[in-house]
Amino acid sequence: MPEGPEIHRAAQRLRNALEGSIITHVECPYVTIQGQEHRFLGNQVLSVEARSKAMLIHIGEDVLYSHNQLYGRWTVQKNSTKSKKTNRSLRLKLQNETHTACLWSATDIQLIEPWEIEGHPYIAKLGPDVADRDVNFDDVLKQVQNPKFSRRQLSHLLLDQGFLAGVGNYLRSEILHSARISPSRKLNTLSTTEQHNLAHSAIEVTQLAFDQRGVTVAKELYELLRENGLSRRQARHHVFTRDGLDCHECNSRIVHTRMSGRRLDFCPSCQN
């Protein structure tokens, strides 16, 4: 499933291609928006924004809400570019004079009015979005110190979008490693310093992943590891999918486990 950085990058591509333009062609084959072409055609794309793993495209008087879930994907290309073949199912096509944007395979797609955004069942429950450039450190720290979450184990809590929005599975492992905190710890066991470290790491690691297209190690280290023959999967993170390899920080062996039914990797020395 795409995580916050991936959705925010998709929003940036859509923004660059569509924002301020008039929709000249539209296709709405998906059942929840079928027959609604008139609500897009001839209207201006006012803005595009990501909220955690959801996309909001403001067009005319409406807002297109979509959530990629596991298989959804947005693509953007110039109209002059030949489309690539795909096995994905088209859900929506938006075209202006220069670009075509397509949403594929998603199943959570709705047209809503602007006033409905904040009350939307998904949007309303979100915590601070750590993939958002404007996220406030104090808001993130407040969540980390919130008694509502205090008794929950971090390995589970970091997948809860109501805690910190935009964090998914690879970011969970990477944030905890960056903060030097064991995934088995509960939130209420963290010291004040550890609380600050967790809040700082959640923002820094997530936004680094945005900047570097999913890579959460320093660019120089990533390039060196790739030059030395490591795959992108093994080079792009500090711990995630690196089980059996040495930690970059202490040379201990990275350990793989499963928590909340999903993969989690950590360094038993750095995160003791």
C-alpha positions as CSV (number, residue, x, y, z in Angstrom):
1,M,0.0,0.0,0.0
2,P,1.4,3.4,-0.9
3,E,2.3,5.4,2.2
4,G,2.1,9.2,2.9
5,P,5.2,10.2,0.9
6,E,4.0,8.3,-2.2
7,I,0.6,10.0,-2.1
8,H,2.1,13.4,-1.5
9,R,4.4,12.9,-4.5
10,A,1.4,11.8,-6.6
11,A,-0.4,15.0,-5.5
12,Q,2.6,17.1,-6.5
13,R,2.5,15.5,-10.0
14,L,-1.2,16.1,-10.3
15,R,-0.8,19.6,-9.1
16,N,1.8,20.4,-11.7
17,A,-0.2,18.9,-14.5
18,L,-3.7,20.0,-13.7
19,E,-3.9,22.8,-11.2
20,G,-5.4,26.0,-12.7
21,S,-6.4,24.3,-15.9
22,I,-9.8,23.4,-17.5
23,I,-10.8,19.8,-17.9
24,T,-11.4,19.1,-21.6
25,H,-12.1,15.4,-21.5
26,V,-13.2,13.0,-18.8
27,E,-14.1,9.3,-18.4
28,C,-15.8,8.0,-15.2
29,P,-16.2,4.2,-15.6
30,Y,-16.2,3.4,-11.9
31,V,-19.6,2.8,-10.3
32,T,-19.4,5.5,-7.6
33,I,-18.8,8.3,-10.1
34,Q,-20.4,6.8,-13.2
35,G,-22.5,9.3,-15.1
36,Q,-20.9,12.3,-13.3
37,E,-18.8,13.5,-16.2
38,H,-20.6,16.8,-16.3
39,R,-19.3,17.7,-12.8
40,F,-15.7,17.6,-14.2
41,L,-16.0,18.7,-17.9
42,G,-15.4,22.4,-18.5
43,N,-14.5,23.1,-14.9
44,Q,-11.3,24.4,-13.5
45,V,-9.0,22.3,-11.3
46,L,-8.7,24.7,-8.3
47,S,-6.3,22.7,-6.1
48,V,-4.9,19.3,-5.4
49,E,-4.0,18.1,-1.9
50,A,-3.0,14.9,-0.1
51,R,-4.3,14.1,3.4
52,S,-2.4,11.1,4.7
53,K,-3.1,8.4,2.1
54,A,-6.1,10.2,0.6
55,M,-6.2,12.5,-2.4
56,L,-8.5,15.6,-2.7
57,I,-8.9,17.3,-6.1
58,H,-11.0,20.4,-6.0
59,I,-12.7,20.8,-9.4
60,G,-15.3,23.5,-9.9
61,E,-17.8,23.3,-7.0
62,D,-16.9,19.6,-6.2
63,V,-14.1,17.7,-4.5
64,L,-13.0,14.4,-5.8
65,Y,-11.9,12.2,-2.9
66,S,-9.9,9.0,-3.6
67,H,-8.0,6.6,-1.4
68,N,-5.5,4.3,-3.2
69,Q,-5.8,1.5,-0.7
70,L,-3.7,-1.5,-1.7
71,Y,-3.7,-1.4,-5.5
72,G,-4.8,2.1,-6.5
73,R,-2.4,4.3,-8.5
74,W,-2.4,7.8,-10.1
75,T,-0.5,8.3,-13.4
76,V,0.2,11.5,-15.2
77,Q,1.5,12.0,-18.7
78,K,1.6,14.5,-21.5
79,N,-1.1,14.1,-24.1
80,S,1.6,13.7,-26.7
81,T,3.0,10.6,-24.9
82,K,1.9,7.2,-26.0
83,S,0.1,5.4,-23.2
84,K,1.7,2.2,-21.8
85,K,-0.2,-1.0,-21.6
86,T,-1.5,-1.9,-18.2
87,N,-3.5,-4.7,-16.5
88,R,-5.0,-2.1,-14.1
89,S,-8.6,-1.1,-14.3
90,L,-9.3,2.5,-15.2
91,R,-11.4,4.3,-12.6
92,L,-11.1,7.9,-13.8
93,K,-9.5,9.9,-16.6
94,L,-9.0,13.7,-16.4
95,Q,-7.6,15.5,-19.4
96,N,-6.7,19.1,-20.1
97,E,-5.0,20.7,-23.1
98,T,-1.6,19.3,-22.2
99,H,-1.8,16.4,-19.7
100,T,-3.8,13.3,-18.9
101,A,-4.2,12.0,-15.3
102,C,-5.6,8.6,-14.7
103,L,-6.7,6.8,-11.5
104,W,-6.3,3.0,-11.7
105,S,-7.7,0.2,-9.6
106,A,-8.7,2.2,-6.5
107,T,-12.1,1.3,-5.0
108,D,-12.7,4.2,-2.6
109,I,-13.7,7.1,-4.9
110,Q,-16.3,9.8,-4.1
111,L,-17.5,13.2,-5.2
112,I,-18.2,15.4,-2.2
113,E,-18.8,19.1,-1.5
114,P,-16.0,21.2,0.1
115,W,-17.9,21.6,3.4
116,E,-17.9,17.8,3.7
117,I,-14.2,17.3,3.7
118,E,-13.4,17.8,7.4
119,G,-16.3,15.5,8.4
120,H,-15.4,12.7,6.0
121,P,-15.1,9.5,7.9
122,Y,-11.4,9.0,6.9
123,I,-10.3,12.6,7.0
124,A,-12.0,13.3,10.4
125,K,-10.0,10.7,12.3
126,L,-6.5,11.6,11.0
127,G,-3.7,12.7,13.3
128,P,-1.1,15.2,12.2
129,D,0.2,14.4,8.7
130,V,3.9,13.9,9.0
131,A,4.3,13.9,5.2
132,D,2.9,17.4,5.0
133,R,5.6,20.1,4.7
134,D,3.6,22.4,6.9
135,V,3.2,19.9,9.8
136,N,3.9,21.4,13.2
137,F,6.4,19.7,15.4
138,D,4.4,20.7,18.5
139,D,1.3,19.0,17.1
140,V,3.2,15.8,16.5
141,L,4.8,15.9,20.0
142,K,1.3,16.5,21.5
143,Q,0.1,13.2,19.9
144,V,3.2,11.4,21.2
145,Q,2.3,12.7,24.7
146,N,-1.5,12.2,24.3
147,P,-2.8,10.0,27.2
148,K,-5.4,8.5,24.7
149,F,-2.6,6.5,23.1
150,S,-0.3,6.0,26.1
151,R,-1.0,2.3,26.8
152,R,-0.5,1.1,23.2
153,Q,2.5,-0.6,21.8
154,L,4.5,1.4,19.3
155,S,4.6,-1.3,16.7
156,H,0.8,-1.2,16.5
157,L,0.3,2.5,17.2
158,L,2.4,3.7,14.3
159,L,0.1,2.1,11.8
160,D,-2.9,4.0,13.2
161,Q,-3.6,7.0,11.0
162,G,-5.4,8.6,13.9
163,F,-2.1,8.8,15.7
164,L,0.3,10.0,13.0
165,A,-1.1,10.2,9.5
166,G,0.9,9.1,6.5
167,V,3.0,6.5,8.3
168,G,2.8,3.0,6.9
169,N,4.8,-0.2,7.2
170,Y,8.3,0.7,5.9
171,L,8.1,4.0,7.7
172,R,7.2,2.3,11.0
173,S,10.4,0.3,11.0
174,E,12.5,3.3,9.8
175,I,11.1,5.8,12.3
176,L,11.6,3.5,15.3
177,H,15.2,2.8,14.2
178,S,15.9,6.5,13.7
179,A,14.5,7.3,17.2
180,R,16.4,4.3,18.7
181,I,13.3,2.8,20.3
182,S,12.3,-0.8,20.4
183,P,9.1,-1.7,18.6
184,S,7.8,-3.6,21.6
185,R,7.8,-0.5,23.8
186,K,4.5,1.2,24.9
187,L,4.1,4.9,24.4
188,N,3.8,5.5,28.2
189,T,7.2,4.0,28.8
190,L,9.1,6.7,26.8
191,S,11.2,9.3,28.5
192,T,10.8,13.0,27.6
193,T,13.9,12.7,25.4
194,E,12.5,9.6,23.7
195,Q,9.2,11.4,23.1
196,H,11.0,14.2,21.4
197,N,13.1,11.8,19.4
198,L,10.1,9.9,18.2
199,A,8.3,13.1,17.1
200,H,11.4,14.4,15.3
201,S,12.1,11.1,13.6
202,A,8.5,10.7,12.4
203,I,8.7,14.0,10.6
204,E,12.3,13.7,9.4
205,V,12.2,10.2,8.1
206,T,8.8,10.6,6.4
207,Q,9.8,13.8,4.6
208,L,13.2,12.3,3.6
209,A,11.2,9.5,2.0
210,F,9.2,12.1,0.1
211,D,12.3,13.9,-1.1
212,Q,14.1,10.7,-2.1
213,R,11.3,8.7,-3.6
214,G,11.0,6.2,-0.8
215,V,14.7,6.1,0.2
216,T,15.2,6.7,3.9
217,V,19.0,6.5,4.1
218,A,21.3,9.4,3.2
219,K,21.7,9.8,-0.6
220,E,25.5,9.2,-0.4
221,L,25.1,6.0,1.5
222,Y,22.4,4.8,-0.9
223,E,24.5,5.4,-4.0
224,L,27.5,3.7,-2.3
225,L,25.5,0.6,-1.5
226,R,24.1,0.4,-5.0
227,E,27.6,0.8,-6.4
228,N,28.7,-2.2,-4.2
229,G,26.0,-4.4,-5.7
230,L,23.1,-4.2,-3.3
231,S,19.6,-4.2,-4.7
232,R,17.4,-1.1,-4.3
233,R,15.4,-3.1,-1.7
234,Q,18.5,-3.7,0.4
235,A,20.0,-0.3,-0.1
236,R,17.1,2.1,0.4
237,H,16.4,1.7,4.1
238,H,18.3,1.4,7.4
239,V,16.4,-1.7,8.7
240,F,13.3,-2.4,6.6
241,T,13.8,-5.5,4.4
242,R,17.5,-5.7,5.5
243,D,17.1,-8.7,7.9
244,G,20.3,-10.7,8.1
245,L,22.5,-7.7,7.0
246,D,24.6,-5.5,9.3
247,C,23.2,-2.3,10.9
248,H,24.8,0.8,9.3
249,E,25.1,2.3,12.8
250,C,26.5,-0.5,15.0
251,N,27.2,-3.5,12.7
252,S,24.7,-5.7,14.6
253,R,22.6,-8.0,12.6
254,I,19.1,-6.7,11.6
255,V,16.3,-8.8,12.9
256,H,13.0,-9.5,11.1
257,T,9.7,-10.2,12.8
258,R,6.0,-9.6,12.2
259,M,3.8,-7.3,14.3
260,S,0.2,-6.3,13.6
261,G,0.3,-9.0,11.0
262,R,2.9,-7.1,8.9
263,R,6.6,-7.1,8.4
264,L,8.8,-5.2,10.9
265,D,12.6,-5.0,11.0
266,F,14.8,-3.6,13.7
267,C,18.3,-3.5,15.2
268,P,18.4,-5.2,18.6
269,S,21.4,-3.2,19.6
270,C,20.4,0.3,18.5
271,Q,16.8,-0.3,19.7
272,N,17.3,-2.1,22.9
